[in-house]
Amino acid sequence: MPSPYHAIFAPPGTKRFSAAGLVGRMPLSMLGIGVVTMISQVTGRYGLAGALSATLALAGAVCGPQVSRLVDRYGQRRVLRPVCAVTVASVAALLAGVRAGAPDWVYFVCAVGAGFMPSVGAMVRARWAAVHRGAPELLHTAYSFESVVDEIVFIVGPVLSIGLCTAWFAEAGPLLAVLFLATGVLLLTAQRGTEPAPHPRGHLAGRSALREPGLWVVVAAFVGTGGVFGSIEVTTVAFADEHGHKALASLVLAAYALGSCLAGLVFGLLRPPGTHTGRFLVGIGAMAVSMIPPLLVGNLWFLAVALFFSGITIAPTMVTAMGLVERLVPRTKLTEGITWTSTGLAAGIAAGAALAGRVIDAHGASAAFTVPAAAAAVAAAVAVSGSRRLRPAPLGEERGGDGHHVGERDGRDWRFGQSGPPGPDRLDRPDGQGGQGGPDASGVGGRTAGGGVA
């Protein structure tokens, strides 16, 4: 029986756009931590470093969904290239300002401009959704694969960024990050054959994906999840610095990502039982519990082990969340919907990084591990309290911007690209292209992916 990972790459162009997405996503793990390392190296002020990282993440939270909304309307090529140019110019100005010793406000202005960085992961996932529409088992595996790619980014990225900043020159990490971004966007947008078709005048053109029932719950839970990620990064760097091994912070963070990467690989091969909502709640809950051990560690090696096991909870939760989003929003808003989850993560990263930086300055790095623990608890509470909203509408009842149902207007179901759900001849096909019919058709009892994330 062929591997599901082999099957997802059977359509032409899939390997190319996934590889381009890997390159373009490197800034996801390099830019924020690179800014933290750069500023702490130059100024010694973790509060300023955390605030700049938070500003960058918050700017991305505001701009990212709007960029993706334009992508849904006008296409990836027309939007991503000019937006990428704005990001590259802003980061270049930030690095020049740091080199020249510019005042703090200049750094913040540049960080806001860098927030226009497009969500390359959302663009790639939108391509997978277009390629494997009607094959939910393959889409599940594709999302799992992309979660692994996210974790590869978070394994390699911090090592490169922190290592270059500490071993070469302070601005080297962020500089390489924007070079990756420019290269990845150019490679991705050059591939027109797999680009999802834009929807310039669709019946949902004036409606934000955030208005879809249930998406708010996922986004709000991801704010808490982002708080975990942002505070863990800043706190780990400071913890390593306090123990006299700042450069080892990248290896500790790599262990965190490695746990998620391995979990994502295994999860992509499984067809776990239960509903999307049930698996999402289990994942968020496990993530909250996994934040307890870092509160108790006393050295870098124990921290690396604790974060490795914490990382195991990340990829399955992210994959499940992306499956929820794919079912909660219409196809014409899929890129925007995925980006809203990244926005939730970015907002949480902003708050988590800033709060952790202040706690570190006031009480030290060990005390700052309470920040990710609290953020994870908030994420779990939000997910549990809003779980009733995480119920996708039945097939054929996708709402349009005017309150009508899409199924009533044109008889087509965007999840399958045909009139109505798949017939019996398309179910359980031996080539893996089939799926389970009905409202929970996802190949895994209702599911169809990190981050983000990255």
N, C-alpha and C positions, 0 to 999 in steps of 0.2 A: 504494500500500500504506500503510495507516494506521500512524502511529508507535506503537511499543509503549508509549510513555509516555501516549499518548492512550487506548490500550486499557485500561490498568490502572485508569483513573478512570471507566470506563463504569458499573460498579455504583453504585447510589445510596449516598450517604453517605461515599464514599471521600475526596472532596476535603475534606469537613468534618473528618473525624478526622485526616487528614494535616496540615491546617492547625493544628488544635489541638495536634497533636504537635510541630509546629515551635515554637509558643509555649512549650509546656511543657518543651521541651528546652533552651531558652536558658540555664538555670542550669548546664547541663553544661559550658559554656565560660566562663560568667561568674562563678560562685560561687568556685571555687578560685583563679583568677587575681585575682579581686576581693579575696579575703582576703589573698593575697600582697601585692598593691599597697597595700591599706588598712593592713596591719600595718607594712610597710616605710615607708609614709608617716608613720605616727604614731610608730613606735618606732625606725626605722632598722635593725632587726634582721632580716636575711634568714634567719638560722637559725630564729628564732621563726616567721617567716612561712611558711617551708617546712615546719616541724613542724606548724603548724596546718593547712596545706593537706593534709599527709599524714594527719593525724588525721581530717579530714573524709573523705578518700578511703577510709581504712581502715574507718571506721565504716560508710560506704556498702557496702564490700565484705562486711562482716559482716551488715548488716541487709537489703541489697538482695535477695538470693535468698530470704530468709524472707518479705519483703513480696510478692515475685512468687509464691511458693508459695501464700500466702494468696489472691492474686488468682486463680490457677488453680483454687483450691478454692471460693472464694466469689464471684468476679466482680470486675471492675475498679471498679465504682461503689461497692460496699460497703467496699472496702479503701482505695482511693486517697484518698478525701476525708479521713478521719481521719488517715491517715499524712501527707498534705500539711500538715494543720494543725499536727502536731508539728514538722515541718521549718520551717515559717514562724515558729512561736513561738521555736524555738531560734535561728534566724538573727537574729530581732529582738532577742533577749536578748544575742547576741554583739555586735551593733552598739551596743546601749545600753551594754554593758560597755566597749567600746573608747572610746566617747564619754566615759564617766565615769572612765576610767583604772583599771579594775578589775585585780586581780592576774592573772597569767598563767593560773592554774589555772581561772579562770572561763571564759576563752576556750576551753580544751580541753574543758570540760564542755559548753559550747554547741556546739562542733564535733561532739561525739559525737551530740548530739541532732539536729543537722542531717543526720547520716548516714542518717536514716530517709527521706531524699528518694527517692521512687519512680523506677524506671527507665522514664521515659515512652517512650523509644525502643523498649524491649522490648514495652510495651503496644501501640504502634502496629504493630510488626512482627507481633505475634500477631493483630491485626485483619486485616492483609494476608493472613496465612496462612489465616485462616478464610474470607475473601472469595474468594481465588483457589485454594482447595484443589482439586486435580485439574487445574490449569492451570500447570504448572511454568515454562513460558517467561514467563508473566505474573508469576509470583511472583519469578523472577529479576530482571525489570525493576523490580518493586516494591521489592525489597531494594536494588537499585542506586539507585533514586530516593531511598530513605530514607538511603542513604549520602551522597547529594548534600545532602539536608536537614541531615544531621549536619555536613557541611562548611560549609554556609551558616551554621549556628549558630556554628561555630568561626571563621568570617570576621567575622561581625557582633558576636558576643558579646564577644571580647576588646577590640575597638575601643570598644564601649559601656562595658564595665566599667572598663578602664584609663583611658579618656578621662574618664569621669565622676569616678573617684576622684582623678585628678590635676587636673582643670579645675574641678570643682565642690566636693565635699567628700569626705573619705576613705572614708566609708561608703556613698557613692551607688551604686557598682557592685553590691555584694552586696544592697543594698536593692532595686534594680531586678530583680535575678535572682529573688528570692523572689516579687516581684509577678508576674513572668512565670510562675513555677511555679504559683502559685495560680490564675491565669487559665487557663492551659493545662489543668490538671487538671479544673477546673470545666467547661470547654468539652468536653473529651474524655468525661468521665463522663456528661454530659448526653445523649450520643448512644448510646442503648440498642440501636438497630437493628443496628449493626455490632459490638457487644460480643461477644467469644467466650463461648460457653456455659460456665459453671463446671462443675467435676467434683467435687462434694462427697464422693461415696462411690464413686469409680471404683476399679477393681481395682489401680491404681497409686498410690492415695491416700497410702499410707504409705511410699512409696519416693522417695528424692531423685533428681532428674534427674542429679545428679553421679555417681551409680552407673552410669550408662550407659557402656559401653565407648567410648573415644575422646574423650569430653567432657573428661576430665582433661587430655588432651594440648592441646586447644584452649585451655582455661582457663590452663594453665601457660605456654603460649606467649604468651598475652595478658598475663600478668604482666610478661614482658620487654617486650612492646609498650607496656604502660602505663608502664613505666620510661622508655621513650623519650619518651612524651608529657609526663609529669610533669616530667622533668628539662629537656626543651627549653623548657617554659614558664618555669620559674624562671630558668634560665640566660639565656634571651633577654632577660628583663626586666633582669637584672643586667648583662648585656653592654651593653644600650642605656644603662643608667644610668652605667656606667663611661665610655661615650663621650659623655656629656652630653646624651643625647636619650631619656630614659626613656619619654616619651609615644609615641615611634616603635616601641616594642616591640610595640604592638598591630598595627601595619601589617606588621611582619616576621612575626608569628604568622599574620596574615591571608594572607600569601603562602604560607605552609605549608599552610593550609587550602584556598586557592584551587587549588593543584596537585592536591590530593586531589579537590576538587569537580569539576574538569574531567575528571579520570581516571574518576570515577564516572559522569558523564554519558555518556562514550563507552563505557564498559564495559557500561552498561545496554542499549546498542544492539547489542552484539556477542553472538555465541554461540561463545565460545572453545572450542577442542578440548581433549581431555585429561580427566583425572579431577579431582574435587574436591581430593583429596590432592595431586596434582601441582601444581595451580595454587596451592594454599595454600603449599606449600614454595617455589615460585618467588617468590611475593609476599613471604614472610618473608625469604627470602634477599636479594631486591632491597632491602628496607627496611634490612637490615643494611649492605649496601654503600653505601646512600645516606647513612649517618651518618658516612662518612669525610670528605667535603668540609667540613662545619662545623668540623672540627678544624683546618682550615687557613686559615680566613677571618680577616681583620684589620679589617673594618669592617662596618657594618650593612647596606650595600647588597649586598655579596657574601654576607653571611649570608642575606639575603632570597632571593637567587637560589638559593643552595644548598638552603634549606629548601623553596622552591617545587618543585624537582626531587625532593627527598625526599618531599614530599607526594604526588607522582604514584603512589607505591607503596602509599599507605594504602588508598584506597577499594576497589581491586580485591581487596586482601587481606581487608578487612573483609567485603565482599560474599561472597567465597568461604567465609569462616569461618561466616557466618550460614547459608549454604547447607548446610554440614556439620552445624551444630547442628540445623537443621530436619529433617535426616535421621537424626541420631544419637539424638534423644530422642523419646518418644511425644508425640502431640498434647496429651494431658492434662497434660504437663509442659513444654510449649513455652515459655511465658512464663518459667518458672523457668530452663530451659536457656539461653535467650538472656541472662537476667540474670546467670547464672554467668559468661558471657564478660565482661560488664560488671564483675563482681566481680574477675575476673582483671586487667582493665585498672585498676580502682580500686586494687587492692593494689599493682600496679606503679607507678601514679602516686604512691601514698603513699611507697613506697621511693625512687623516682626523685626526687621533689620534696625529700624530707628529705635524701638524700645529696647532691644538687646544691647545696642550701642550705649544707650544711656545707663542701663543697669551695669554694664561692664565698667564704664567710667566711674560709677558711684560705688559699686560693691564687688567688682571682680567678675571674672569669667564663670566661675563655678556657680555663683548665684544666678547668672543669666540663663542657665539651663531651665529655670522655672518658666521662662517665656515660651519656648516651644511646647512644654508640657501643658501650659494653660491654653495655648492656641489650639492644640490638638483636642483638648476637652471641649472647647467652644465649637470646633468643627463637628464633633460627634453629636453635641447637643442640638445643633442646627439641623443636621441630617435626620435625627430621630424625630424632632418636633415637626419637620416638614415632609415626612415620608409619605403622607397620604397624597401629596401633590405629584409624586413621582410615578404617575400612572399614565402612560401614553394613551392618546385617544385611539379607539378602534380603527382598523384599516378603513380607508374611504371616508373618514370624518376629519380630515385635516382642515383646519379653519383657514379661511381666506381673510384678507384685510377688511372685507366688508361684512364679515359675520357669516357668509355662506360657507358651505362645506365644499372643498375641492371635488370630492367624489360626486357631489350633486351637480357641479358645474360642467365637468368635462368627462366624468366617468373614469378618470385615470388615477392610479395610485402611484405617487412619486417614489415609493419605496421599492417598487418593482419595475417601473418604467413601462407599464402595460395597463390595459383596462382590467381593473380588479386584481385580486390576489392570484398567485400562480396556480395553475391547474394541477391535477394529480400527476400529470406526466412530467412536471418540473420538480416534483418533490422527491427527496431521497435519491437523487440521481447518483450513479456510481462515480461520475467524474467530479463530484464535490460541488457542483454548481447549484444544487437544489437547496431546499431548506424546509423548515416546518411552517406550514401555513397558519393563518390566524393572526390575531393581534399581537401575539408574543413571538412571531417568527424571527428567530435570531440565531438558530443553530445551537444555542446553549440554554434552552428553556427560557428565552426571552432577551438574550443579549445580542448585541451586534458588534481606548483608549483611548507619563508622566506623560511630563512631563515631563508638564508640563510640563509644559509646560513651558521642555525646555525650550 
